[in-house]
Amino acid sequence: MIRNKNDPTDKQIVRDFKLRAPFATYRPVDYREYEPFIQFKPTINSYLKKLFAQKDTLDEGNKNAIDPLIADMAAKAEQHLRYQQIEHIDKIHGFYNRRVGDRHAFERELENLNTALEQNEEELEEIKQRHKSQKF
């Protein structure tokens, strides 16, 4: 709670930790397709149609040139997916570390509040004793 400096009786609730819930800002993300591979899809599809049709329209030279190109694109797409997987794992580890850090911070804050509460209770007990004996 915060008090207004001009009016000490005015109290306003403050929500310091409202958005600090674990994974509050994290949203699941789908893997992105490898863009060069997607742009090359029509070429691959036409090549595969000709290849599976087993017609003589596709010569050996074109086969030899396009097969490694498709394999290379697929390897790059797979590498791209691995990179995204690593990014997702790093993000999850980051949230885990933040959660552990927040827990330690909250425990430390609770400890400080308990210490302050004990001091207040001791002070209250002292004031009660003074009040009983009428010695201020």
FIBAMI-98231 format. One record per residue (C-alpha): residue number from 1; residue in one letter; x negated, y, z. Coordinates in nm, 3 decimals, padded with zeros to 5 digits. Example, Ala and Ser with C-alpha at 12.3 -4.5 7.8 and 13.67 -1.06 7.14 Angstrom:
REM FIBAMI-98231
<rec k="1" r="a" xx="-01.230" yy="-00.450" zz="00.780"/>
<rec k="2" r="s" xx="-01.367" yy="-00.106" zz="00.714"/>
END
This chain:
REM FIBAMI-98231
<rec k="1" r="m" xx="00.000" yy="00.000" zz="00.000"/>
<rec k="2" r="i" xx="-00.116" yy="00.352" zz="-00.076"/>
<rec k="3" r="r" xx="-00.015" yy="00.659" zz="00.116"/>
<rec k="4" r="n" xx="00.053" yy="00.990" zz="-00.050"/>
<rec k="5" r="k" xx="-00.211" yy="01.241" zz="00.067"/>
<rec k="6" r="n" xx="00.047" yy="01.518" zz="00.094"/>
<rec k="7" r="d" xx="00.305" yy="01.310" zz="00.277"/>
<rec k="8" r="p" xx="00.159" yy="01.038" zz="00.506"/>
<rec k="9" r="t" xx="00.504" yy="00.883" zz="00.559"/>
<rec k="10" r="d" xx="00.551" yy="00.822" zz="00.187"/>
<rec k="11" r="k" xx="00.433" yy="00.470" zz="00.101"/>
<rec k="12" r="q" xx="00.403" yy="00.324" zz="-00.245"/>
<rec k="13" r="i" xx="00.344" yy="-00.041" zz="-00.329"/>
<rec k="14" r="v" xx="00.037" yy="-00.106" zz="-00.538"/>
<rec k="15" r="r" xx="-00.001" yy="-00.423" zz="-00.740"/>
<rec k="16" r="d" xx="-00.378" yy="-00.451" zz="-00.771"/>
<rec k="17" r="f" xx="-00.381" yy="-00.815" zz="-00.871"/>
<rec k="18" r="k" xx="-00.065" yy="-00.833" zz="-01.080"/>
<rec k="19" r="l" xx="-00.246" yy="-00.936" zz="-01.401"/>
<rec k="20" r="r" xx="-00.522" yy="-01.135" zz="-01.233"/>
<rec k="21" r="a" xx="-00.345" yy="-01.471" zz="-01.254"/>
<rec k="22" r="p" xx="-00.557" yy="-01.743" zz="-01.411"/>
<rec k="23" r="f" xx="-00.534" yy="-01.741" zz="-01.789"/>
<rec k="24" r="a" xx="-00.314" yy="-01.428" zz="-01.788"/>
<rec k="25" r="t" xx="-00.470" yy="-01.297" zz="-02.106"/>
<rec k="26" r="y" xx="-00.543" yy="-01.628" zz="-02.273"/>
<rec k="27" r="r" xx="-00.323" yy="-01.754" zz="-02.552"/>
<rec k="28" r="p" xx="-00.376" yy="-02.085" zz="-02.732"/>
<rec k="29" r="v" xx="-00.521" yy="-02.021" zz="-03.077"/>
<rec k="30" r="d" xx="-00.491" yy="-02.245" zz="-03.379"/>
<rec k="31" r="y" xx="-00.803" yy="-02.326" zz="-03.572"/>
<rec k="32" r="r" xx="-00.855" yy="-02.099" zz="-03.872"/>
<rec k="33" r="e" xx="-00.907" yy="-02.263" zz="-04.207"/>
<rec k="34" r="y" xx="-01.238" yy="-02.205" zz="-04.381"/>
<rec k="35" r="e" xx="-01.156" yy="-01.921" zz="-04.623"/>
<rec k="36" r="p" xx="-01.388" yy="-02.015" zz="-04.914"/>
<rec k="37" r="f" xx="-01.248" yy="-02.368" zz="-04.902"/>
<rec k="38" r="i" xx="-00.889" yy="-02.238" zz="-04.915"/>
<rec k="39" r="q" xx="-00.969" yy="-02.011" zz="-05.211"/>
<rec k="40" r="f" xx="-01.128" yy="-02.307" zz="-05.390"/>
<rec k="41" r="k" xx="-00.822" yy="-02.529" zz="-05.332"/>
<rec k="42" r="p" xx="-00.659" yy="-02.479" zz="-05.676"/>
<rec k="43" r="t" xx="-00.983" yy="-02.577" zz="-05.850"/>
<rec k="44" r="i" xx="-01.018" yy="-02.885" zz="-05.632"/>
<rec k="45" r="n" xx="-00.654" yy="-02.983" zz="-05.688"/>
<rec k="46" r="s" xx="-00.680" yy="-02.958" zz="-06.066"/>
<rec k="47" r="y" xx="-01.004" yy="-03.157" zz="-06.056"/>
<rec k="48" r="l" xx="-00.848" yy="-03.430" zz="-05.844"/>
<rec k="49" r="k" xx="-00.538" yy="-03.448" zz="-06.070"/>
<rec k="50" r="k" xx="-00.760" yy="-03.505" zz="-06.371"/>
<rec k="51" r="l" xx="-00.975" yy="-03.753" zz="-06.180"/>
<rec k="52" r="f" xx="-00.682" yy="-03.961" zz="-06.052"/>
<rec k="53" r="a" xx="-00.506" yy="-03.950" zz="-06.388"/>
<rec k="54" r="q" xx="-00.812" yy="-04.138" zz="-06.521"/>
<rec k="55" r="k" xx="-00.791" yy="-03.967" zz="-06.855"/>
<rec k="56" r="d" xx="-01.088" yy="-03.890" zz="-07.070"/>
<rec k="57" r="t" xx="-01.033" yy="-03.514" zz="-07.017"/>
<rec k="58" r="l" xx="-01.290" yy="-03.507" zz="-06.734"/>
<rec k="59" r="d" xx="-01.641" yy="-03.577" zz="-06.856"/>
<rec k="60" r="e" xx="-01.927" yy="-03.716" zz="-06.648"/>
<rec k="61" r="g" xx="-02.109" yy="-03.381" zz="-06.642"/>
<rec k="62" r="n" xx="-01.819" yy="-03.205" zz="-06.473"/>
<rec k="63" r="k" xx="-01.782" yy="-03.489" zz="-06.223"/>
<rec k="64" r="n" xx="-02.145" yy="-03.469" zz="-06.125"/>
<rec k="65" r="a" xx="-02.124" yy="-03.091" zz="-06.083"/>
<rec k="66" r="i" xx="-01.801" yy="-03.068" zz="-05.890"/>
<rec k="67" r="d" xx="-01.843" yy="-03.365" zz="-05.650"/>
<rec k="68" r="p" xx="-02.137" yy="-03.210" zz="-05.460"/>
<rec k="69" r="l" xx="-01.960" yy="-02.873" zz="-05.462"/>
<rec k="70" r="i" xx="-01.653" yy="-03.027" zz="-05.292"/>
<rec k="71" r="a" xx="-01.872" yy="-03.217" zz="-05.045"/>
<rec k="72" r="d" xx="-02.065" yy="-02.898" zz="-04.964"/>
<rec k="73" r="m" xx="-01.745" yy="-02.698" zz="-04.912"/>
<rec k="74" r="a" xx="-01.604" yy="-02.973" zz="-04.688"/>
<rec k="75" r="a" xx="-01.926" yy="-02.981" zz="-04.483"/>
<rec k="76" r="k" xx="-01.915" yy="-02.602" zz="-04.441"/>
<rec k="77" r="a" xx="-01.547" yy="-02.619" zz="-04.341"/>
<rec k="78" r="e" xx="-01.628" yy="-02.887" zz="-04.084"/>
<rec k="79" r="q" xx="-01.913" yy="-02.673" zz="-03.949"/>
<rec k="80" r="h" xx="-01.675" yy="-02.378" zz="-03.930"/>
<rec k="81" r="l" xx="-01.431" yy="-02.589" zz="-03.723"/>
<rec k="82" r="r" xx="-01.711" yy="-02.695" zz="-03.489"/>
<rec k="83" r="y" xx="-01.806" yy="-02.330" zz="-03.440"/>
<rec k="84" r="q" xx="-01.444" yy="-02.245" zz="-03.351"/>
<rec k="85" r="q" xx="-01.434" yy="-02.541" zz="-03.111"/>
<rec k="86" r="i" xx="-01.746" yy="-02.409" zz="-02.937"/>
<rec k="87" r="e" xx="-01.587" yy="-02.063" zz="-02.912"/>
<rec k="88" r="h" xx="-01.274" yy="-02.215" zz="-02.754"/>
<rec k="89" r="i" xx="-01.478" yy="-02.421" zz="-02.508"/>
<rec k="90" r="d" xx="-01.684" yy="-02.111" zz="-02.415"/>
<rec k="91" r="k" xx="-01.364" yy="-01.916" zz="-02.359"/>
<rec k="92" r="i" xx="-01.226" yy="-02.189" zz="-02.129"/>
<rec k="93" r="h" xx="-01.556" yy="-02.201" zz="-01.935"/>
<rec k="94" r="g" xx="-01.544" yy="-01.822" zz="-01.903"/>
<rec k="95" r="f" xx="-01.195" yy="-01.839" zz="-01.754"/>
<rec k="96" r="y" xx="-01.306" yy="-02.114" zz="-01.518"/>
<rec k="97" r="n" xx="-01.603" yy="-01.906" zz="-01.400"/>
<rec k="98" r="r" xx="-01.380" yy="-01.601" zz="-01.354"/>
<rec k="99" r="r" xx="-01.132" yy="-01.808" zz="-01.154"/>
<rec k="100" r="v" xx="-01.410" yy="-01.939" zz="-00.926"/>
<rec k="101" r="g" xx="-01.547" yy="-01.586" zz="-00.884"/>
<rec k="102" r="d" xx="-01.202" yy="-01.447" zz="-00.808"/>
<rec k="103" r="r" xx="-01.147" yy="-01.719" zz="-00.550"/>
<rec k="104" r="h" xx="-01.473" yy="-01.631" zz="-00.373"/>
<rec k="105" r="a" xx="-01.382" yy="-01.261" zz="-00.388"/>
<rec k="106" r="f" xx="-01.036" yy="-01.327" zz="-00.241"/>
<rec k="107" r="e" xx="-01.185" yy="-01.546" zz="00.034"/>
<rec k="108" r="r" xx="-01.437" yy="-01.273" zz="00.117"/>
<rec k="109" r="e" xx="-01.158" yy="-01.013" zz="00.125"/>
<rec k="110" r="l" xx="-00.947" yy="-01.239" zz="00.350"/>
<rec k="111" r="e" xx="-01.245" yy="-01.279" zz="00.583"/>
<rec k="112" r="n" xx="-01.288" yy="-00.899" zz="00.599"/>
<rec k="113" r="l" xx="-00.917" yy="-00.853" zz="00.669"/>
<rec k="114" r="n" xx="-00.925" yy="-01.117" zz="00.944"/>
<rec k="115" r="t" xx="-01.224" yy="-00.941" zz="01.103"/>
<rec k="116" r="a" xx="-01.039" yy="-00.608" zz="01.087"/>
<rec k="117" r="l" xx="-00.728" yy="-00.771" zz="01.235"/>
<rec k="118" r="e" xx="-00.930" yy="-00.916" zz="01.524"/>
<rec k="119" r="q" xx="-01.080" yy="-00.572" zz="01.592"/>
<rec k="120" r="n" xx="-00.732" yy="-00.417" zz="01.588"/>
<rec k="121" r="e" xx="-00.602" yy="-00.682" zz="01.826"/>
<rec k="122" r="e" xx="-00.896" yy="-00.621" zz="02.064"/>
<rec k="123" r="e" xx="-00.832" yy="-00.248" zz="02.049"/>
<rec k="124" r="l" xx="-00.461" yy="-00.304" zz="02.113"/>
<rec k="125" r="e" xx="-00.540" yy="-00.525" zz="02.411"/>
<rec k="126" r="e" xx="-00.773" yy="-00.256" zz="02.549"/>
<rec k="127" r="i" xx="-00.503" yy="00.009" zz="02.506"/>
<rec k="128" r="k" xx="-00.250" yy="-00.216" zz="02.682"/>
<rec k="129" r="q" xx="-00.491" yy="-00.261" zz="02.974"/>
<rec k="130" r="r" xx="-00.546" yy="00.116" zz="02.997"/>
<rec k="131" r="h" xx="-00.173" yy="00.175" zz="02.984"/>
<rec k="132" r="k" xx="-00.115" yy="-00.073" zz="03.269"/>
<rec k="133" r="s" xx="-00.375" yy="00.088" zz="03.487"/>
<rec k="134" r="q" xx="-00.282" yy="00.440" zz="03.372"/>
<rec k="135" r="k" xx="-00.644" yy="00.519" zz="03.284"/>
<rec k="136" r="f" xx="-00.685" yy="00.701" zz="02.956"/>
END
